[in-house]
Amino acid sequence: MKFFVDTADIAEIRELAATGMLDGVTTNPTLISKTGRPFKEVIAEICSVVPGPVSAEVAATDLDGMLREGRILAKIAKNVAVKVPLTWDGLKACKALSGEGTMVNVTVCFTAVQALLAAKVGATFISPFAGRLDDIGLDGMEVVREIRQVYDNYPHLKTQLLAASIRTINNVRDAALAGADVATVPPAVLKGLVKHPLTDKAIEIFLADWKKTGQTIS
C-alpha cells in the first residue's frame, strides 16, 4: 500500500519525503489556508519535493469552472492530480481532464456505487472518506472494502482506491487489510506507525545489556 501524507506543510513533507516512504501528497482548501501562502505557490513547491502524485483541489463546483481551474492546476507540474468532487459536473470534469492525460482524484466519496461511477469516467484515484462515515455512526472501512470488491469484480477498471479521512493507526491497518491501494494520512499518524511500547522496551533492554559488556563498536 502506498502512503500519501495529507498536509500542505512543506516542512513536514520534506521530513517525511527524506525517509523514502512517502509516495505522494494530498491537499485541500482547508490545509492550504493554514499555510497563509498563495495556493499555486504551495502546490508548486510540494511538487518539487515529492515526485509522486500531489492532489490539488479545484474551488469551482460547475463544469466550466472545474475544467478551467483543473487545466491551470495541471500546468503547475506533471505530478499534479487535479481533485474534483463526486458530483455530476465533477464526473464530467474527470472524464474530460483524464482524456487530456491529467491525473484526477475524485474526492468526497461515500459509497461503492459512487466509486464505480468515478472509475467509469477514468478517475486516477477515488477517495472514500472513511473517517467522516465513522463520525455519523457508519463503518467507513466497510465502504473501503466494498469499493475494493467492486473494483476487483471488474479488472478493466484501473482507478486506485485511496482511503481518505484516516485518523488513527488502526485505520491505516484496516485500510491495508481492506486492500486499499493508497492511504492518505496526517503526518502525526504516519510517524506514529513506527511506534510500539514493546519496541521501546526491547531497545531499552538491549542497550542496558550492551552497556554491561563495556564494549564499543568501532
C-alpha positions in Angstrom: 0.0 0.0 0.0 1.2 3.5 -0.9 1.4 6.2 1.7 0.3 9.8 0.9 0.5 12.5 3.5 -2.5 14.7 4.0 -1.0 18.2 4.6 0.3 21.3 2.9 3.0 21.9 5.5 6.2 21.9 3.4 8.5 21.3 6.4 6.5 18.1 7.3 6.5 17.0 3.7 10.3 17.4 3.4 10.9 15.5 6.6 8.7 12.6 5.5 10.0 12.5 2.0 13.5 12.1 3.3 12.5 8.7 4.8 11.8 7.3 1.3 8.4 6.1 2.5 6.3 8.9 1.1 4.6 8.2 -2.2 2.5 11.3 -2.6 0.6 14.2 -1.0 -3.0 15.2 -0.8 -4.1 18.7 0.0 -7.4 20.5 0.2 -8.6 24.2 0.6 -8.5 23.9 4.4 -4.9 22.6 4.5 -3.8 25.2 2.0 -5.4 28.0 4.0 -3.4 27.1 7.1 -0.2 27.9 5.3 -1.1 31.5 4.7 0.6 31.3 1.3 -0.6 31.6 -2.3 -2.3 28.4 -3.4 -0.4 27.7 -6.6 3.0 28.6 -5.0 2.4 25.9 -2.3 1.4 23.3 -4.8 4.5 24.0 -7.0 6.8 23.7 -4.0 5.3 20.4 -2.9 5.6 19.0 -6.4 9.2 19.9 -6.4 9.8 17.9 -3.2 7.7 14.9 -3.9 7.9 13.1 -7.3 4.7 11.2 -6.7 1.1 12.5 -7.2 0.2 15.8 -5.5 -3.5 16.3 -5.2 -4.7 19.9 -5.7 -8.4 20.7 -5.4 -10.5 22.9 -7.7 -12.6 25.5 -6.0 -15.3 25.7 -8.6 -18.4 23.5 -8.5 -19.7 24.0 -12.0 -18.3 22.1 -15.0 -16.8 25.0 -16.9 -15.1 26.3 -13.7 -13.7 22.9 -12.8 -12.3 22.5 -16.3 -10.7 25.9 -16.3 -9.2 25.6 -12.8 -8.2 22.0 -13.4 -6.2 22.9 -16.5 -4.5 25.7 -14.7 -3.5 23.3 -11.8 -2.3 20.6 -14.2 0.2 23.1 -15.7 1.9 23.7 -12.4 3.7 20.3 -12.6 3.5 17.0 -14.3 2.7 15.2 -10.9 -0.3 17.3 -10.1 -3.5 15.2 -9.6 -6.5 17.5 -10.0 -9.0 16.9 -7.3 -12.7 17.2 -8.2 -15.9 16.5 -6.1 -18.1 13.5 -6.8 -20.9 15.3 -8.4 -22.3 15.0 -12.0 -20.3 18.0 -13.0 -17.3 16.6 -11.2 -17.6 13.4 -13.0 -17.9 15.2 -16.4 -14.8 17.2 -15.5 -13.0 14.0 -14.6 -13.8 12.5 -17.9 -12.5 15.5 -19.8 -9.3 16.0 -17.8 -8.5 12.3 -17.7 -8.9 12.3 -21.5 -6.3 15.1 -21.7 -3.8 13.0 -19.8 -4.2 14.7 -16.4 -4.4 12.6 -13.2 -7.7 13.1 -11.4 -8.6 12.4 -7.8 -12.3 12.2 -7.3 -13.0 13.2 -3.7 -15.8 13.2 -1.1 -16.9 9.7 -2.0 -19.1 7.9 0.5 -20.5 4.8 -1.3 -19.3 2.0 -3.6 -21.6 3.0 -6.4 -20.2 6.5 -6.4 -16.8 4.9 -6.7 -18.0 2.8 -9.6 -19.1 6.0 -11.4 -15.7 7.6 -10.9 -13.9 4.6 -12.2 -16.1 4.5 -15.3 -15.1 8.1 -16.2 -11.4 7.4 -15.8 -10.5 8.7 -12.3 -6.9 8.0 -11.4 -7.9 7.9 -7.7 -11.1 7.6 -5.7 -11.1 9.0 -2.2 -13.7 7.5 0.1 -13.8 9.5 3.4 -13.8 6.7 5.9 -13.4 8.8 9.0 -16.4 11.1 8.1 -18.6 8.0 7.7 -17.5 6.9 11.2 -18.5 10.3 12.5 -22.1 9.7 11.7 -22.2 6.2 13.1 -21.4 4.2 9.9 -18.5 1.9 9.2 -16.1 3.8 6.9 -13.8 0.9 6.3 -16.8 -1.2 5.2 -17.2 1.2 2.3 -13.5 0.8 1.5 -13.9 -3.0 1.5 -17.0 -2.7 -0.7 -15.2 -0.5 -3.2 -12.3 -2.9 -3.3 -14.6 -5.8 -4.1 -16.4 -3.8 -6.8 -13.2 -2.8 -8.5 -11.8 -6.4 -8.3 -15.0 -7.7 -9.9 -14.2 -5.6 -13.0 -10.4 -5.8 -13.7 -10.6 -3.4 -16.6 -11.3 -0.5 -14.1 -7.9 1.0 -13.3 -8.8 3.5 -10.6 -6.7 3.4 -7.5 -8.6 3.1 -4.2 -7.3 5.9 -1.9 -8.5 5.5 1.7 -9.0 9.1 3.0 -10.1 10.8 6.2 -7.7 8.4 8.0 -7.3 9.4 11.7 -5.7 6.6 13.6 -3.0 3.9 13.3 -5.8 1.3 13.4 -7.4 3.0 10.4 -4.2 2.5 8.5 -4.1 -1.2 9.4 -7.7 -1.6 8.4 -7.2 0.1 5.1 -4.3 -2.2 4.3 -6.3 -5.2 5.2 -9.2 -4.0 3.1 -6.8 -3.8 0.1 -6.7 0.0 -0.4 -4.0 1.0 -3.0 -3.2 4.1 -1.0 -3.9 5.6 2.4 -3.6 9.3 2.9 -2.8 10.2 6.5 -1.9 13.2 8.6 1.8 13.5 9.4 1.4 12.5 13.0 -0.4 9.3 12.1 2.3 8.4 9.5 5.0 9.0 12.1 3.1 7.0 14.7 3.1 3.8 12.6 6.7 3.0 13.7 5.9 3.2 17.4 5.0 0.4 19.9 5.7 0.3 23.6 7.2 -3.2 23.3 9.7 -1.9 20.7 10.8 0.8 23.0 11.1 -1.7 25.9 13.1 -4.1 23.9 15.6 -1.4 22.8 15.9 -0.3 26.4 16.8 -3.8 27.5 19.3 -4.3 24.6 21.1 -1.1 25.4 21.3 -1.9 29.1 22.7 -5.3 28.3 25.2 -3.9 25.9 26.4 -1.3 28.4 27.2 -4.1 30.8 29.7 -5.6 28.3 31.8 -2.4 28.4 32.4 -2.8 24.7 32.1 -0.3 21.8 31.6 -0.8 18.1 34.4 1.0 16.2 
